[in-house]
Amino acid sequence: MTQNLVFIGGGHSHAIALRMWGMNPLPGVRITLISDVTHTPYSGMLPGYIAGFYDYDQSHIDLRPLAHFAGAQFYRERAVGLDLANNRVICAHRPPVAFDILSIDIGSTPATLSVPGAADYAIPAKPVPNLLHHWHQLIEELQGGSTTATEKPLQIGIVGGGAGGVELALSMSARLNQILGSQNRPNSPNCPNRPNCSNLQIHLFQRSPEILPTHSTYVRNNLQKILTQRGINLHLSESVIRIESRTPAPPLLCSSAPLPPMAAHAKEPVTVYCESGLTIECDRLFWVTQASAPDWLKESGLSTDAAGFIKVSDTLQSISHSHIFATGDIATMINHPRPKAGVFAVRQGKPLAENLRRILQGQPLKPFKPQKNFLTLIGTGEGSAIASRGAFGLGPSPLLWRWKDRIDREFMEKFRNFPHQK
């Protein structure tokens, strides 16, 4: 009897599990991959892609050849619900997909934003394809000689001073300064007495008194020094309370892929209002704060945490539905809560593949315990990186960047040249 194994999402864990499945397929199992994108971004290379070190293909996994290698049917489709009474995935534009075993790895979506105007005018960092859509749009405008870039400094705002926001600020600074020519203008009225001021201004808003609150003092101090040296404006202890458009809404541009409701007007210049009274005008505003899960997961009846993430046990199974697995950002391991970071999704790939195989064969599943401390290599956007693990810190150093680059390229190579099947 054929069993139906369905994967929703092409995240890191699923990419690894599908590759492992292709190396050692299990007879009598029909596999289906459902993803709303054909290319899934690799989080380890995303800052480098924004900084200009990698091209699109180098930093994205093409799910189509991966699905073919795994013997999976690939549906370019968006899952919008689950019919758990009948074990079916509800899709936006095709009939429901039946499953016996289901695995979910769809990343996260922007958190419900209570800040007025944020949902309309801010560009969320997740989902990543939406972020890159707006990033590509900005790059095209600048390379085409946008008047925004030539008549006055380009103003970029980033809300969120964790690792994601800091690395995004450094990567954007490097790439945009490269495009704009890094023309230093110390006498500009927009940045008086700033010897490193260019025709680009980046503002990083952080609610707490320090950036990177979960990292060591060494890492925080060094990255804050680098941000200051790059001319990035740090607004610490600043809570954003309102965002308003500075111009009437322009007509939306045509696009082959419709944007989600959030950030539909994100091309508009905005004014950012902070609780302290600080106001900053920005041509683009990026939102890099905590994310949440789509509503349909909780609405389907799966057990979720307060943010909507699927609660899973040590075996990566839903605590409410044992035939459903979840990994990556979309999952919360109830016994081992960890930050939403790509490193954990990668490490969940192998145990996920093994437990999917075991449950299909009627064998007992193996628990997985993620490590508490993990090494983070934070790129500076200009060919160096800082290493961070717990209280340990090292760098910045070009050697660390080359190490990170080698690790990331070796990981991505696994999804371009597939090994022979057993």
C-alpha positions as CSV (number, residue, x, y, z in Angstrom):
1,M,0.0,0.0,0.0
2,T,1.4,3.4,-1.0
3,Q,1.9,6.0,1.7
4,N,1.7,9.7,1.0
5,L,4.5,11.8,2.5
6,V,3.9,15.5,1.9
7,F,6.4,18.4,2.6
8,I,5.0,21.9,2.9
9,G,7.8,24.5,2.3
10,G,11.3,24.3,0.9
11,G,13.2,25.4,4.1
12,H,16.6,24.2,5.1
13,S,15.4,21.1,7.0
14,H,13.3,20.0,4.1
15,A,16.1,20.6,1.6
16,I,18.4,18.3,3.6
17,A,15.7,15.7,4.2
18,L,14.8,15.6,0.5
19,R,18.4,15.2,-0.5
20,M,18.9,12.3,2.0
21,W,15.7,10.7,0.7
22,G,17.0,10.9,-2.9
23,M,20.2,9.1,-1.8
24,N,18.2,6.3,-0.1
25,P,14.6,6.2,-1.3
26,L,12.0,4.1,0.5
27,P,9.8,1.9,-1.7
28,G,6.0,2.4,-1.4
29,V,6.2,6.1,-0.5
30,R,4.8,8.8,-2.7
31,I,6.4,12.2,-2.0
32,T,5.0,15.6,-2.7
33,L,6.7,19.0,-2.2
34,I,4.4,22.0,-1.9
35,S,6.2,25.4,-2.0
36,D,5.1,28.9,-3.2
37,V,8.6,29.5,-4.6
38,T,10.9,27.5,-6.8
39,H,14.0,28.9,-5.3
40,T,14.5,29.0,-1.5
41,P,17.1,31.4,-0.1
42,Y,19.9,30.1,2.0
43,S,20.0,32.2,5.2
44,G,23.7,31.9,5.6
45,M,24.3,33.6,2.3
46,L,21.6,36.2,2.4
47,P,23.6,39.0,3.9
48,G,26.4,38.2,1.4
49,Y,23.9,38.3,-1.4
50,I,22.7,41.7,-0.4
51,A,26.2,42.9,0.0
52,G,27.0,41.8,-3.6
53,F,29.3,38.8,-2.8
54,Y,27.0,36.2,-4.3
55,D,24.5,36.1,-7.2
56,Y,21.0,34.8,-7.0
57,D,21.8,31.2,-8.0
58,Q,24.7,30.9,-5.6
59,S,22.5,31.9,-2.7
60,H,19.3,30.0,-3.5
61,I,18.4,26.3,-3.7
62,D,16.5,25.4,-6.8
63,L,13.7,23.1,-5.5
64,R,12.9,21.7,-8.9
65,P,16.0,19.5,-9.4
66,L,16.0,18.7,-5.7
67,A,12.4,17.4,-5.9
68,H,13.3,15.4,-9.0
69,F,16.3,13.8,-7.3
70,A,14.1,12.9,-4.3
71,G,11.5,11.4,-6.6
72,A,9.0,14.0,-5.4
73,Q,6.1,15.7,-7.3
74,F,6.6,19.4,-7.0
75,Y,3.6,21.8,-6.7
76,R,4.4,25.5,-7.1
77,E,1.6,26.4,-4.8
78,R,0.7,28.1,-1.5
79,A,-0.7,26.1,1.4
80,V,-3.5,28.0,3.1
81,G,-4.9,25.5,5.5
82,L,-5.1,21.9,6.8
83,D,-8.1,19.6,6.9
84,L,-6.9,17.4,9.8
85,A,-10.2,15.4,9.9
86,N,-9.4,14.1,6.4
87,N,-5.6,14.6,6.3
88,R,-5.5,17.0,3.5
89,V,-3.5,20.2,2.7
90,I,-5.7,23.0,1.5
91,C,-4.0,25.0,-1.3
92,A,-4.8,28.4,-2.7
93,H,-5.2,27.5,-6.4
94,R,-5.4,23.7,-6.7
95,P,-7.4,20.8,-5.2
96,P,-6.4,19.6,-1.7
97,V,-3.4,17.3,-1.4
98,A,-3.9,14.1,0.7
99,F,-1.3,12.9,3.1
100,D,-0.5,10.1,5.5
101,I,2.5,11.8,7.0
102,L,3.0,15.6,6.8
103,S,6.1,17.8,7.4
104,I,6.0,21.6,7.6
105,D,9.0,23.8,7.2
106,I,7.7,27.2,5.9
107,G,9.8,29.6,7.9
108,S,8.1,32.5,9.5
109,T,6.0,35.5,8.5
110,P,6.0,39.1,9.9
111,A,4.7,39.4,13.4
112,T,1.3,41.1,13.8
113,L,2.5,44.7,13.9
114,S,0.9,46.9,16.5
115,V,2.8,49.9,15.4
116,P,0.5,52.1,13.3
117,G,1.6,52.2,9.7
118,A,4.1,49.4,9.9
119,A,2.0,46.9,8.2
120,D,1.4,49.3,5.2
121,Y,4.8,51.0,4.8
122,A,7.5,48.8,6.3
123,I,9.3,46.0,4.4
124,P,9.5,42.9,6.6
125,A,12.7,40.8,6.6
126,K,10.6,37.7,6.4
127,P,9.4,36.1,4.2
128,V,12.7,36.6,2.5
129,P,11.4,36.6,-1.1
130,N,9.3,39.7,-0.3
131,L,12.4,41.4,1.2
132,L,14.4,40.6,-1.9
133,H,11.7,41.9,-4.2
134,H,11.9,45.3,-2.6
135,W,15.7,45.2,-2.4
136,H,16.0,44.4,-6.2
137,Q,13.5,47.2,-6.9
138,L,15.7,49.7,-4.9
139,I,18.9,48.5,-6.7
140,E,17.3,48.9,-10.1
141,E,16.1,52.4,-9.3
142,L,19.6,53.5,-8.1
143,Q,21.4,51.9,-11.1
144,G,18.9,53.7,-13.3
145,G,19.8,57.0,-11.9
146,S,16.9,57.7,-9.5
147,T,16.6,61.3,-8.5
148,T,16.3,60.1,-4.9
149,A,19.8,59.0,-5.0
150,T,21.4,61.9,-6.9
151,E,19.7,65.0,-5.4
152,K,19.9,64.2,-1.7
153,P,21.2,61.4,0.5
154,L,19.3,58.1,0.3
155,Q,17.7,57.5,3.7
156,I,17.3,53.8,4.7
157,G,15.7,52.8,8.0
158,I,16.0,49.4,9.8
159,V,13.9,48.6,12.8
160,G,15.5,45.9,15.0
161,G,19.1,45.8,16.4
162,G,19.5,42.1,16.7
163,A,21.9,40.0,14.6
164,G,19.6,40.1,11.6
165,G,19.2,43.9,11.7
166,V,22.8,44.6,12.3
167,E,24.0,42.3,9.5
168,L,21.4,43.7,7.2
169,A,22.5,47.3,7.9
170,L,26.2,46.4,7.2
171,S,25.4,44.5,4.0
172,M,23.1,47.2,2.7
173,S,25.6,49.9,3.5
174,A,28.4,48.1,1.6
175,R,26.3,47.4,-1.5
176,L,24.5,50.8,-1.6
177,N,27.8,52.7,-1.1
178,Q,29.3,50.7,-3.9
179,I,26.5,51.7,-6.2
180,L,26.4,55.3,-5.2
181,G,30.1,55.6,-5.6
182,S,30.8,56.3,-1.9
183,Q,31.1,60.0,-2.7
184,N,32.1,61.6,0.7
185,R,30.5,64.9,1.2
186,P,31.7,66.3,4.6
187,N,30.1,69.7,3.9
188,S,26.7,68.3,3.1
189,P,23.9,70.1,5.1
190,N,22.4,66.7,5.7
191,C,25.4,65.4,7.7
192,P,27.6,68.2,9.0
193,N,30.9,67.4,10.7
194,R,30.7,63.8,9.6
195,P,34.0,63.0,7.7
196,N,32.7,59.6,6.6
197,C,29.2,60.9,5.5
198,S,28.2,59.9,2.0
199,N,25.1,60.3,-0.1
200,L,23.7,57.4,1.9
201,Q,22.3,57.5,5.4
202,I,21.2,54.3,7.2
203,H,19.3,54.5,10.5
204,L,19.2,51.5,12.8
205,F,16.4,51.7,15.5
206,Q,16.8,49.5,18.6
207,R,14.3,49.5,21.5
208,S,16.9,48.3,24.1
209,P,20.0,50.3,25.1
210,E,22.3,47.9,23.3
211,I,22.4,46.2,19.9
212,L,22.7,42.4,19.8
213,P,21.4,41.8,23.3
214,T,21.8,38.0,23.2
215,H,25.5,38.2,22.2
216,S,28.6,38.8,24.3
217,T,29.9,42.3,25.3
218,Y,32.9,41.7,23.0
219,V,30.7,41.1,19.9
220,R,28.4,44.0,20.8
221,N,31.2,46.5,21.2
222,N,33.0,45.5,18.1
223,L,29.9,45.6,15.9
224,Q,28.8,48.9,17.4
225,K,32.2,50.3,16.6
226,I,32.0,49.0,13.0
227,L,28.5,50.5,12.6
228,T,29.7,53.8,13.8
229,Q,32.8,53.8,11.5
230,R,30.5,53.1,8.5
231,G,28.4,56.1,9.4
232,I,25.4,54.1,10.3
233,N,23.2,56.1,12.7
234,L,22.4,54.1,15.8
235,H,19.2,55.1,17.6
236,L,19.3,53.1,20.8
237,S,16.6,53.0,23.4
238,E,14.2,54.2,20.7
239,S,10.8,52.6,20.4
240,V,9.1,53.2,17.1
241,I,5.5,54.1,17.8
242,R,4.2,55.3,14.4
243,I,5.0,55.3,10.7
244,E,3.4,57.7,8.2
245,S,3.7,58.1,4.5
246,R,5.3,61.3,3.2
247,T,3.6,61.0,-0.2
248,P,0.3,59.9,-1.7
249,A,0.3,56.2,-2.6
250,P,1.8,55.7,-6.1
251,P,0.2,53.1,-8.4
252,L,1.5,49.6,-7.8
253,L,3.9,48.3,-10.3
254,C,3.0,45.1,-12.3
255,S,4.8,42.0,-11.1
256,S,4.8,38.4,-12.1
257,A,4.5,37.4,-8.4
258,P,1.9,39.2,-6.3
259,L,3.1,40.7,-3.1
260,P,1.5,39.9,0.2
261,P,-0.7,42.6,1.8
262,M,2.1,43.7,4.1
263,A,4.4,46.4,2.6
264,A,2.3,46.8,-0.6
265,H,3.1,50.5,-0.4
266,A,6.7,50.1,0.9
267,K,8.2,52.1,-2.0
268,E,6.8,55.2,-0.4
269,P,9.0,57.6,1.7
270,V,7.9,57.5,5.3
271,T,8.4,59.4,8.5
272,V,9.4,57.3,11.5
273,Y,8.1,58.5,14.9
274,C,9.7,57.3,18.1
275,E,8.4,57.4,21.7
276,S,11.2,59.9,22.7
277,G,10.0,62.4,20.1
278,L,12.7,61.6,17.6
279,T,11.4,61.7,14.0
280,I,13.4,60.4,11.0
281,E,12.5,60.5,7.3
282,C,13.3,57.4,5.4
283,D,13.0,56.5,1.7
284,R,12.7,52.8,2.6
285,L,12.0,51.2,6.0
286,F,12.9,47.6,6.7
287,W,11.4,45.7,9.7
288,V,13.7,43.1,11.3
289,T,12.0,42.3,14.6
290,Q,10.4,39.1,15.9
291,A,8.3,37.1,13.5
292,S,5.3,34.8,13.9
293,A,3.5,32.0,12.0
294,P,0.6,32.2,9.6
295,D,-2.9,32.0,11.2
296,W,-3.9,29.0,9.3
297,L,-1.7,26.7,11.4
298,K,-3.5,27.5,14.6
299,E,-6.9,27.6,12.9
300,S,-6.3,24.1,11.6
301,G,-6.3,22.7,15.1
302,L,-2.5,22.1,15.6
303,S,-1.2,22.9,19.0
304,T,0.8,26.2,18.8
305,D,2.5,28.6,21.1
306,A,1.5,32.2,21.7
307,A,3.2,33.4,18.5
308,G,1.5,30.7,16.4
309,F,4.5,28.4,16.0
310,I,3.8,24.6,16.0
311,K,4.7,22.9,19.3
312,V,6.8,19.9,18.6
313,S,8.4,17.2,20.8
314,D,12.0,16.0,20.8
315,T,11.1,13.8,17.8
316,L,10.0,16.9,15.9
317,Q,6.4,15.7,15.9
318,S,3.5,17.9,16.6
319,I,2.5,17.4,20.3
320,S,-1.2,17.3,19.2
321,H,-0.9,15.3,15.9
322,S,1.8,12.7,15.9
323,H,1.7,12.1,12.1
324,I,2.6,15.8,11.5
325,F,6.2,17.0,11.8
326,A,7.5,20.6,11.9
327,T,11.0,22.1,11.8
328,G,12.9,25.4,11.3
329,D,11.4,28.7,12.3
330,I,7.8,27.4,12.2
331,A,8.4,25.0,15.0
332,T,9.0,25.4,18.7
333,M,10.7,22.5,20.5
334,I,8.8,22.6,23.8
335,N,11.6,20.9,25.8
336,H,14.5,22.8,24.1
337,P,13.4,26.3,23.1
338,R,15.9,28.0,20.8
339,P,16.2,31.2,18.9
340,K,14.7,31.3,15.4
341,A,18.0,30.8,13.5
342,G,19.0,29.0,10.3
343,V,21.6,27.0,12.1
344,F,19.0,25.1,14.0
345,A,16.9,24.4,10.9
346,V,20.0,23.0,9.2
347,R,20.7,20.7,12.1
348,Q,17.2,19.4,12.2
349,G,17.4,18.2,8.6
350,K,19.0,14.8,9.3
351,P,16.9,13.8,12.4
352,L,13.8,14.8,10.5
353,A,14.7,12.6,7.5
354,E,15.5,9.7,9.9
355,N,12.3,10.0,11.8
356,L,10.1,10.4,8.7
357,R,11.6,7.1,7.5
358,R,11.1,5.5,10.9
359,I,7.4,6.5,11.2
360,L,6.7,5.2,7.7
361,Q,8.3,1.9,8.5
362,G,6.5,1.6,11.9
363,Q,9.7,1.9,13.9
364,P,10.3,3.9,17.1
365,L,11.4,7.5,16.6
366,K,14.7,9.0,17.9
367,P,14.8,12.1,20.0
368,F,16.8,15.1,18.9
369,K,18.4,17.6,21.3
370,P,19.8,20.8,19.8
371,Q,22.9,22.3,21.2
372,K,22.4,25.2,23.5
373,N,25.3,27.4,22.3
374,F,26.1,27.7,18.6
375,L,28.7,29.5,16.6
376,T,27.5,32.5,14.6
377,L,29.7,34.1,12.0
378,I,28.4,37.6,11.4
379,G,29.5,39.3,8.2
380,T,30.5,42.9,8.2
381,G,29.6,43.4,4.6
382,E,33.1,44.2,3.4
383,G,34.9,40.8,3.5
384,S,35.3,40.3,7.2
385,A,33.4,38.5,9.9
386,I,33.0,38.3,13.6
387,A,32.7,34.9,15.4
388,S,30.2,34.7,18.3
389,R,29.4,31.8,20.6
390,G,28.1,32.3,24.1
391,A,30.6,34.6,26.0
392,F,33.2,34.0,23.2
393,G,34.0,36.5,20.5
394,L,36.7,36.8,17.8
395,G,37.4,39.2,15.0
396,P,36.6,41.0,12.8
397,S,38.8,39.1,10.5
398,P,39.0,38.4,6.7
399,L,40.0,34.8,7.7
400,L,36.7,34.3,9.5
401,W,34.9,35.6,6.4
402,R,36.8,33.1,4.2
403,W,35.9,30.3,6.6
404,K,32.2,31.3,6.6
405,D,32.3,31.6,2.8
406,R,33.8,28.1,2.5
407,I,31.2,26.6,4.8
408,D,28.3,28.2,3.0
409,R,29.6,27.3,-0.5
410,E,30.2,23.6,0.5
411,F,26.6,23.5,1.9
412,M,25.1,24.9,-1.3
413,E,27.2,22.6,-3.5
414,K,25.2,19.6,-2.0
415,F,22.1,20.9,-3.8
416,R,23.8,21.3,-7.2
417,N,25.7,18.0,-7.6
418,F,23.6,15.2,-6.3
419,P,25.2,11.9,-5.3
420,H,24.2,8.5,-6.7
421,Q,21.3,6.7,-5.1
422,K,21.8,3.6,-3.2
